[in-house]
Amino acid sequence: MRKVLLFILAFLMTTCVPFVSGQDLGPPSWEMGWETDMDSTYLVELEDDWDLSGELVFFINNDRSNELNVDLTYDYDEDGPFIFDGPDSVSVSGSTNESVTITITGADAETVRAFAPNGSIQLTIKGEEIVGGTPVGENEIEGDISTPRLYKLVPEVQLPSDTLFSGSWVEFTLMVSNLGNNNDAIVSADATIRSCPHLSVTGLESLENVVVGVTDKDGNGKKSFTLRLEATSSHQERTCEVSISVLSEGDEMTRSSTMNVNVVAPSADDSTVSDNDQDDDSETTSTGSESMPSFSLIEIFFVILLTTAFVARRHS
């Protein structure tokens, strides 16, 4: 009886050893990870026309000897400026590492520009292992994506409503828009005038160090400045080209806006008319002085009258 019990115990021990070993070894695992450096926020490439692009790469490592099938889903805020495009599933052969690429494109230009560069969108990639159509395991990775800062100060001059005469001045308006995605400041402003050395622009110092917020699609947020055009009295009648430029603090770029301004001066005909008026005045004055002899005729008449009376009295 004792031998039977020892035999049964030995049998149980031999059957349990492989089972325990099998539990310790287990099936080799699989994992997902980033090939793109995602330790910090990933910045897409952004063009002046708000066209953006980017590319993210991650890997799926399969240490098993058999093929691994993984379904992929991408979770992100679809109201943001980014559109992510990647495969829905990946098959990874045994003992291999598969790289997967996700392309990033942008939504419409206004949505991209309205997205603040100090914010970010989180992308979560979830991989589910599928066996016989049934999920049996999963992994996931995540990363933050944002846009770089873009600066674009754009000036726009508006023609003065009043006529500019020689020896006078008129006011005009300069509008400055911020078509970037971040607050910007005007470092300085300058005026360039062609063909008119006797014309000048004043008031440009009022633009210095003025912060301009982001201008929305409806034009809200523009800064308005009132400047002055001054023409000397010696300015000839001429069309002048006036350009106003502003220097951006953000990108250190200078952008300008140009307008044509007409300066009105007295013509040669106006001078001739003025001279003729003076001649007429002189002739009038001269005519007035020539009327003096009429007083002498009156005196002569009285003299004749007195003489006649004296003679008549003498005869009487």
Order of alpha helices (4+ residues) and beta strands (2+ residues): alpha-beta-beta-beta-beta-beta-beta-beta-beta-alpha-beta-beta-beta-beta-beta-beta-beta-beta-beta-beta-beta-alpha-alpha
